[in-house]
Amino acid sequence: MLPIRIPVPAIFHSEEREAPFDECLVCEKALRDGSTEYLVEKAFRQFDEFDVRETVFEYAICLSCHLEIVESFSDLSRTRCEDYFDEHVDLPERAARLFAPQSPADHAGEDADPPNDARLHPPATGSPPVDVDDWLDTCVVHGTPVDDLDEYQVLGHCVGDELVLTHLPVVIGGTAMDDLTGLLSNETLDELGGFRDEYFGLPPELKQDLSGPVVA
Ligand SMILES: [Zn+2]
């Protein structure tokens, strides 16, 4: 199945720049020339009582820089993270569900006009419409609805100005991030600590919560 691509939705834009990311955090390579593949990771906290969501950190990283970081992880950390996802996430099921053709009944009662909702982007001719919110409505590991998560991260795979829909993008809730962090070796945690210090310079009370580029 060919991946569907849609224009990069706002949730994967840089909040700081109020625009799509345009360079790799690490090598500063231009990302929007249309041929460079990159990942966008953003972490949010939300405060129900104030109906507020804040971005804790955000970055885009090209796939070659990302690969270097993943390769810097210890074998133990990589194996444990892979096992964790194998155990908790059924990616084929996820893909089948997300890409399932929608029956007309799914849209019964909706406006019959072509959707002009910004979340809906017509994919290639002949394919059903997709709504990226379907990819991002629950934690990929625990199934917790995003609205019920105090903290979560989103991860998306982009090429140029487009987001590629595969098993990504995903939401990973705070609990699952904690699980993953707990699986990392001390060596890997040191690597990630170095990454955070170098690129984010966050206050210490925030640093301990952040895992950095663990998954892709
Ligand atoms: Zn790079």
Residues whose N, C-alpha, C, O or C-beta is under 5 A from the ligand:
A	BS01	ZN	C24 V26 C27 E28 K29 C62 C65
